[in-house]
Amino acid sequence: MKSRREILSNILRDKRFSKFKKDVYEAVYDIPRGEVRSYKWIAQKLGRPKAYRAVGNALNKNRYPGIIPCHRVIRQDGSIGGYSKGVYFKKRLLKAEGLDLV
C-alpha cells in the first residue's frame, strides 16, 4: 500500500498542473492535522504574497481533498472561506480535527 506522500507525488506528476498549482498542493499537504493556514500564508510561503486569490483558485480545483487537505486553508481574517463541498462540510471536517471555527 502506498503512503500518502507517495500518492501526492503521483498526483503532482500530472502534467496538466502548473508549477504554481503543484507548489500550492504541496504546501497545503504539509499543514498538520488540527491546524489551519490562510490563503495569504500559503501565497507568502510560495514567495508570491499577492497571489492569495490564485491559491484559492488552485484549491477550488482540488480533485484530491483526501490527500490535499484544502479544508485546512481559511481566510486571513479567520473566517472559514469557501469549500467545493460546501462550507458546512468544511466546518465539520475542521471540527473532526479538533478545531471549532465560527
Z-matrix of the N, CA and C atoms (Angstrom, degrees):
N
C 1 1.453
C 2 1.532 1 109.05
N 3 1.318 2 115.52 1 135.22
C 4 1.462 3 120.34 2 -177.93
C 5 1.525 4 111.01 3 -78.16
N 6 1.321 5 115.08 4 146.85
C 7 1.465 6 120.16 5 175.28
C 8 1.526 7 108.97 6 -75.42
N 9 1.326 8 115.41 7 163.89
C 10 1.474 9 119.82 8 177.95
C 11 1.530 10 110.47 9 -61.57
N 12 1.323 11 117.63 10 -36.29
C 13 1.471 12 121.44 11 179.51
C 14 1.534 13 109.95 12 -65.25
N 15 1.337 14 117.48 13 -39.68
C 16 1.468 15 120.49 14 177.72
C 17 1.526 16 110.97 15 -65.75
N 18 1.319 17 115.97 16 -39.35
C 19 1.467 18 120.01 17 177.45
C 20 1.522 19 109.63 18 -63.40
N 21 1.343 20 116.99 19 -43.77
C 22 1.466 21 120.56 20 177.34
C 23 1.526 22 110.30 21 -59.14
N 24 1.316 23 117.50 22 -44.30
C 25 1.469 24 120.89 23 179.40
C 26 1.521 25 111.12 24 -58.29
N 27 1.321 26 116.93 25 -41.04
C 28 1.466 27 120.77 26 177.53
C 29 1.525 28 111.08 27 -64.94
N 30 1.318 29 116.86 28 -41.72
C 31 1.470 30 121.16 29 178.49
C 32 1.524 31 109.92 30 -61.28
N 33 1.318 32 116.63 31 -44.35
C 34 1.463 33 121.28 32 -175.72
C 35 1.527 34 113.14 33 -71.17
N 36 1.309 35 117.44 34 -10.91
C 37 1.471 36 120.81 35 175.61
C 38 1.525 37 112.14 36 -77.89
N 39 1.309 38 116.95 37 -11.33
C 40 1.469 39 121.71 38 -179.17
C 41 1.530 40 109.22 39 -59.99
N 42 1.302 41 116.85 40 117.08
C 43 1.469 42 122.24 41 -175.94
C 44 1.529 43 112.96 42 -69.97
N 45 1.324 44 118.05 43 -12.54
C 46 1.465 45 120.86 44 177.98
C 47 1.527 46 111.70 45 -75.18
N 48 1.327 47 117.47 46 -16.84
C 49 1.460 48 121.10 47 -178.99
C 50 1.526 49 110.33 48 -86.34
N 51 1.317 50 115.56 49 134.51
C 52 1.466 51 120.14 50 174.31
C 53 1.532 52 108.84 51 -71.62
N 54 1.315 53 115.65 52 163.46
C 55 1.467 54 119.74 53 176.55
C 56 1.526 55 109.87 54 -59.28
N 57 1.329 56 116.76 55 -40.14
C 58 1.462 57 120.70 56 179.63
C 59 1.529 58 110.60 57 -59.73
N 60 1.320 59 117.38 58 -47.83
C 61 1.462 60 120.51 59 -178.89
C 62 1.533 61 110.55 60 -62.63
N 63 1.311 62 116.97 61 -41.51
C 64 1.468 63 120.27 62 177.35
C 65 1.525 64 110.60 63 -61.02
N 66 1.327 65 116.69 64 -42.46
C 67 1.466 66 120.83 65 179.01
C 68 1.529 67 110.97 66 -64.05
N 69 1.334 68 116.46 67 -41.09
C 70 1.471 69 120.56 68 177.35
C 71 1.522 70 109.55 69 -60.92
N 72 1.323 71 117.11 70 -49.09
C 73 1.464 72 120.72 71 -177.90
C 74 1.526 73 111.41 72 -60.54
N 75 1.316 74 116.49 73 -40.53
C 76 1.466 75 119.51 74 179.22
C 77 1.527 76 111.15 75 -66.36
N 78 1.328 77 117.19 76 -42.16
C 79 1.469 78 121.07 77 178.92
C 80 1.525 79 110.94 78 -62.89
N 81 1.314 80 116.96 79 -41.44
C 82 1.468 81 121.09 80 -179.69
C 83 1.527 82 110.31 81 -69.92
N 84 1.313 83 117.00 82 -37.61
C 85 1.462 84 121.10 83 177.34
C 86 1.532 85 110.75 84 -56.20
N 87 1.327 86 116.44 85 -35.45
C 88 1.468 87 121.71 86 -176.30
C 89 1.530 88 114.44 87 -80.09
N 90 1.335 89 118.56 88 -4.16
C 91 1.469 90 120.08 89 177.43
C 92 1.532 91 107.62 90 -71.38
N 93 1.325 92 118.10 91 121.37
C 94 1.466 93 120.36 92 -177.99
C 95 1.529 94 112.88 93 -64.14
N 96 1.301 95 115.23 94 149.32
C 97 1.462 96 122.09 95 174.73
C 98 1.533 97 108.27 96 -56.82
N 99 1.323 98 116.00 97 136.07
C 100 1.454 99 120.56 98 179.68
C 101 1.517 100 114.21 99 85.99
N 102 1.330 101 117.10 100 4.06
C 103 1.462 102 121.49 101 177.85
C 104 1.521 103 109.19 102 -126.11
N 105 1.323 104 115.68 103 158.46
C 106 1.461 105 121.02 104 176.22
C 107 1.526 106 109.33 105 -129.23
N 108 1.312 107 115.42 106 160.03
C 109 1.461 108 123.43 107 173.55
C 110 1.523 109 106.36 108 -136.46
N 111 1.309 110 116.19 109 159.07
C 112 1.467 111 119.81 110 178.70
C 113 1.532 112 110.29 111 -91.13
N 114 1.324 113 114.15 112 160.35
C 115 1.466 114 119.92 113 174.42
C 116 1.529 115 109.08 114 -56.54
N 117 1.324 116 115.55 115 -40.22
C 118 1.466 117 120.81 116 -179.94
C 119 1.528 118 110.94 117 -65.29
N 120 1.328 119 117.36 118 -40.36
C 121 1.461 120 121.42 119 178.80
C 122 1.526 121 110.16 120 -59.46
N 123 1.338 122 115.95 121 -44.30
C 124 1.470 123 120.32 122 179.04
C 125 1.531 124 109.34 123 -61.25
N 126 1.336 125 116.37 124 -47.27
C 127 1.468 126 120.39 125 -179.61
C 128 1.529 127 110.98 126 -58.77
N 129 1.327 128 116.87 127 -43.57
C 130 1.463 129 120.41 128 179.17
C 131 1.522 130 111.27 129 -64.93
N 132 1.318 131 116.50 130 -40.57
C 133 1.468 132 120.59 131 178.75
C 134 1.527 133 110.98 132 -59.68
N 135 1.327 134 115.56 133 -33.55
C 136 1.462 135 120.61 134 -179.58
C 137 1.525 136 112.59 135 -84.92
N 138 1.348 137 116.70 136 1.84
C 139 1.451 138 120.34 137 179.95
C 140 1.517 139 113.59 138 76.78
N 141 1.341 140 116.25 139 19.06
C 142 1.468 141 122.14 140 -179.55
C 143 1.521 142 108.56 141 -130.02
N 144 1.343 143 118.19 142 67.63
C 145 1.463 144 122.22 143 -170.19
C 146 1.526 145 116.01 144 -58.06
N 147 1.305 146 117.87 145 -23.37
C 148 1.466 147 119.73 146 179.73
C 149 1.527 148 112.54 147 -94.00
N 150 1.313 149 117.54 148 2.52
C 151 1.468 150 121.77 149 -175.27
C 152 1.529 151 113.05 150 -93.93
N 153 1.338 152 118.05 151 24.16
C 154 1.465 153 119.73 152 -176.88
C 155 1.527 154 112.35 153 -63.75
N 156 1.318 155 118.40 154 -32.07
C 157 1.473 156 119.74 155 176.08
C 158 1.526 157 110.64 156 -69.94
N 159 1.317 158 116.60 157 -36.52
C 160 1.464 159 120.39 158 176.44
C 161 1.526 160 110.43 159 -65.01
N 162 1.329 161 116.79 160 -34.98
C 163 1.466 162 120.77 161 174.75
C 164 1.524 163 109.28 162 -61.30
N 165 1.330 164 116.60 163 -47.86
C 166 1.462 165 120.70 164 178.20
C 167 1.513 166 112.18 165 -59.61
N 168 1.315 167 116.63 166 -40.57
C 169 1.460 168 120.82 167 179.18
C 170 1.529 169 111.11 168 -65.26
N 171 1.318 170 117.07 169 -41.72
C 172 1.466 171 120.61 170 177.80
C 173 1.525 172 110.64 171 -62.41
N 174 1.322 173 116.62 172 -41.76
C 175 1.466 174 120.07 173 -179.18
C 176 1.521 175 111.64 174 -71.59
N 177 1.313 176 117.19 175 -29.95
C 178 1.459 177 120.84 176 177.13
C 179 1.528 178 111.14 177 -62.28
N 180 1.310 179 116.52 178 -25.13
C 181 1.461 180 121.78 179 -178.91
C 182 1.534 181 112.62 180 -99.25
N 183 1.317 182 116.77 181 8.90
C 184 1.461 183 121.67 182 -179.47
C 185 1.528 184 110.18 183 -65.98
N 186 1.318 185 115.77 184 114.62
C 187 1.469 186 120.64 185 178.45
C 188 1.529 187 111.76 186 -93.82
N 189 1.314 188 117.62 187 4.00
C 190 1.462 189 121.94 188 -175.17
C 191 1.526 190 111.84 189 -128.65
N 192 1.333 191 119.42 190 55.45
C 193 1.470 192 120.31 191 -175.98
C 194 1.530 193 113.79 192 -63.53
N 195 1.319 194 117.95 193 -20.32
C 196 1.459 195 120.58 194 176.69
C 197 1.520 196 112.73 195 -72.96
N 198 1.315 197 116.90 196 -21.78
C 199 1.467 198 122.46 197 179.69
C 200 1.527 199 110.66 198 -106.92
N 201 1.324 200 116.18 199 -43.50
C 202 1.464 201 121.96 200 -179.59
C 203 1.526 202 106.95 201 -104.97
N 204 1.340 203 117.45 202 97.68
C 205 1.469 204 121.98 203 -169.68
C 206 1.531 205 114.13 204 -76.58
N 207 1.320 206 115.56 205 71.37
C 208 1.469 207 119.93 206 -176.16
C 209 1.526 208 112.53 207 -65.69
N 210 1.337 209 117.60 208 -14.25
C 211 1.472 210 119.47 209 176.47
C 212 1.533 211 111.41 210 -66.89
N 213 1.317 212 117.86 211 -14.05
C 214 1.468 213 121.63 212 179.46
C 215 1.522 214 113.02 213 -86.23
N 216 1.317 215 116.99 214 5.34
C 217 1.466 216 120.84 215 179.29
C 218 1.524 217 108.36 216 -108.62
N 219 1.333 218 114.96 217 125.76
C 220 1.465 219 121.29 218 -177.13
C 221 1.525 220 109.58 219 -126.44
N 222 1.309 221 115.77 220 178.40
C 223 1.467 222 120.38 221 178.43
C 224 1.529 223 110.81 222 -75.68
N 225 1.311 224 115.40 223 157.83
C 226 1.467 225 122.27 224 -179.94
C 227 1.528 226 111.90 225 -57.36
N 228 1.339 227 117.26 226 -34.97
C 229 1.471 228 120.92 227 -177.93
C 230 1.531 229 112.82 228 -79.14
N 231 1.330 230 117.16 229 2.47
C 232 1.458 231 121.37 230 178.68
C 233 1.513 232 114.19 231 90.81
N 234 1.329 233 117.52 232 -4.94
C 235 1.465 234 119.16 233 177.26
C 236 1.526 235 109.24 234 -76.15
N 237 1.300 236 115.53 235 160.62
C 238 1.453 237 122.78 236 -167.74
C 239 1.528 238 114.68 237 -65.61
N 240 1.308 239 118.64 238 -35.98
C 241 1.464 240 120.90 239 -176.40
C 242 1.517 241 110.93 240 78.17
N 243 1.297 242 116.51 241 -171.15
C 244 1.460 243 121.08 242 -177.06
C 245 1.515 244 112.98 243 -90.85
N 246 1.327 245 114.60 244 172.37
C 247 1.461 246 121.73 245 176.69
C 248 1.517 247 107.68 246 -161.06
N 249 1.309 248 117.01 247 136.43
C 250 1.466 249 120.87 248 -174.95
C 251 1.526 250 112.94 249 -60.17
N 252 1.309 251 117.61 250 -29.25
C 253 1.462 252 121.06 251 180.00
C 254 1.523 253 112.46 252 -95.79
N 255 1.330 254 116.09 253 5.74
C 256 1.460 255 121.24 254 178.56
C 257 1.518 256 112.40 255 105.01
N 258 1.323 257 115.20 256 147.66
C 259 1.463 258 122.09 257 -177.58
C 260 1.528 259 111.24 258 -62.90
N 261 1.332 260 117.38 259 -38.01
C 262 1.465 261 120.76 260 179.61
C 263 1.534 262 110.05 261 -57.87
N 264 1.330 263 116.64 262 -44.92
C 265 1.461 264 120.80 263 -179.21
C 266 1.531 265 110.70 264 -66.51
N 267 1.335 266 116.75 265 -38.42
C 268 1.465 267 120.77 266 177.94
C 269 1.526 268 109.87 267 -61.08
N 270 1.327 269 116.55 268 -45.08
C 271 1.466 270 120.57 269 178.39
C 272 1.519 271 111.22 270 -61.00
N 273 1.324 272 117.14 271 -40.49
C 274 1.475 273 120.63 272 179.33
C 275 1.523 274 111.27 273 -64.62
N 276 1.324 275 117.08 274 -41.30
C 277 1.466 276 120.20 275 178.01
C 278 1.526 277 111.09 276 -62.64
N 279 1.328 278 116.22 277 -44.58
C 280 1.466 279 120.05 278 179.64
C 281 1.524 280 111.06 279 -65.57
N 282 1.323 281 116.56 280 -39.99
C 283 1.466 282 120.17 281 178.45
C 284 1.531 283 110.39 282 -63.57
N 285 1.327 284 117.13 283 -38.80
C 286 1.467 285 121.30 284 177.63
C 287 1.530 286 111.44 285 -63.38
N 288 1.323 287 116.75 286 -23.14
C 289 1.464 288 121.68 287 177.63
C 290 1.524 289 112.03 288 -93.50
N 291 1.334 290 116.79 289 5.96
C 292 1.458 291 120.76 290 176.11
C 293 1.512 292 115.23 291 95.82
N 294 1.320 293 117.90 292 9.09
C 295 1.468 294 121.70 293 179.65
C 296 1.516 295 109.40 294 -107.68
N 297 1.311 296 116.54 295 139.52
C 298 1.463 297 120.98 296 177.99
C 299 1.522 298 108.42 297 -126.06
N 300 1.318 299 115.57 298 85.26
C 301 1.462 300 121.51 299 -179.49
C 302 1.517 301 109.17 300 -93.61
N 303 1.310 302 115.98 301 139.78
C 304 1.466 303 120.72 302 179.66
C 305 1.503 304 109.94 303 -81.84
